[in-house]
């Protein structure tokens, strides 16, 4: 459960910090 949340948060941060997609 924690892993999924971490991955989701990381994806969101990546998208926000690096809006390349």
GUKESE-248227 format. One record per atom (N, C-alpha, C): residue number from 1; residue in three letters; z, x, y. Coordinates in Angstrom, 1 decimal. Layout:
N
<k NUM&r ALA&w Z&u X&v Y>
...
! end
This chain:
21
<k 1&r UNK&w 0.0&u 0.9&v -1.2>
<k 1&r UNK&w 0.0&u 0.0&v 0.0>
<k 1&r UNK&w 0.0&u 0.9&v 1.2>
<k 2&r UNK&w 0.9&u 1.9&v 1.3>
<k 2&r UNK&w 1.0&u 2.8&v 2.4>
<k 2&r UNK&w -0.3&u 3.5&v 2.6>
<k 3&r UNK&w -0.9&u 3.9&v 1.5>
<k 3&r UNK&w -2.2&u 4.7&v 1.5>
<k 3&r UNK&w -3.3&u 3.9&v 2.2>
<k 4&r UNK&w -3.4&u 2.6&v 1.8>
<k 4&r UNK&w -4.5&u 1.8&v 2.4>
<k 4&r UNK&w -4.2&u 1.7&v 3.9>
<k 5&r UNK&w -3.0&u 1.4&v 4.3>
<k 5&r UNK&w -2.7&u 1.3&v 5.7>
<k 5&r UNK&w -3.0&u 2.6&v 6.4>
<k 6&r UNK&w -2.7&u 3.7&v 5.8>
<k 6&r UNK&w -3.0&u 5.0&v 6.5>
<k 6&r UNK&w -4.5&u 5.2&v 6.6>
<k 7&r UNK&w -5.2&u 4.9&v 5.6>
<k 7&r UNK&w -6.7&u 5.0&v 5.6>
<k 7&r UNK&w -7.3&u 4.1&v 6.7>
<k 8&r UNK&w -6.8&u 2.9&v 6.8>
<k 8&r UNK&w -7.3&u 1.9&v 7.8>
<k 8&r UNK&w -7.0&u 2.4&v 9.2>
<k 9&r UNK&w -5.8&u 2.9&v 9.4>
<k 9&r UNK&w -5.4&u 3.4&v 10.7>
<k 9&r UNK&w -6.2&u 4.6&v 11.0>
<k 10&r UNK&w -6.5&u 5.4&v 10.0>
<k 10&r UNK&w -7.3&u 6.7&v 10.3>
<k 10&r UNK&w -8.7&u 6.3&v 10.6>
<k 11&r UNK&w -9.3&u 5.3&v 10.0>
<k 11&r UNK&w -10.6&u 4.8&v 10.2>
<k 11&r UNK&w -10.7&u 4.3&v 11.7>
<k 12&r UNK&w -9.7&u 3.5&v 12.0>
<k 12&r UNK&w -9.7&u 2.9&v 13.4>
<k 12&r UNK&w -9.6&u 4.0&v 14.4>
<k 13&r UNK&w -8.7&u 5.0&v 14.2>
<k 13&r UNK&w -8.5&u 6.1&v 15.1>
<k 13&r UNK&w -9.8&u 6.9&v 15.2>
<k 14&r UNK&w -10.5&u 7.1&v 14.1>
<k 14&r UNK&w -11.7&u 7.9&v 14.1>
<k 14&r UNK&w -12.8&u 7.1&v 14.9>
<k 15&r UNK&w -12.8&u 5.8&v 14.7>
<k 15&r UNK&w -13.8&u 5.0&v 15.4>
<k 15&r UNK&w -13.5&u 5.1&v 16.9>
<k 16&r UNK&w -12.3&u 5.0&v 17.2>
<k 16&r UNK&w -11.9&u 5.0&v 18.7>
<k 16&r UNK&w -12.0&u 6.4&v 19.3>
<k 17&r UNK&w -11.6&u 7.4&v 18.5>
<k 17&r UNK&w -11.6&u 8.7&v 19.1>
<k 17&r UNK&w -13.1&u 9.3&v 19.0>
<k 18&r UNK&w -13.8&u 8.9&v 18.0>
<k 18&r UNK&w -15.2&u 9.4&v 17.8>
<k 18&r UNK&w -16.1&u 8.2&v 17.6>
<k 19&r UNK&w -16.4&u 7.5&v 18.6>
<k 19&r UNK&w -17.3&u 6.3&v 18.5>
<k 19&r UNK&w -18.8&u 6.8&v 18.2>
<k 20&r UNK&w -19.0&u 7.1&v 17.0>
<k 20&r UNK&w -20.4&u 7.6&v 16.6>
<k 20&r UNK&w -21.1&u 6.5&v 15.8>
<k 21&r UNK&w -20.4&u 5.6&v 15.2>
<k 21&r UNK&w -21.0&u 4.6&v 14.3>
<k 21&r UNK&w -21.4&u 3.4&v 15.1>
! end
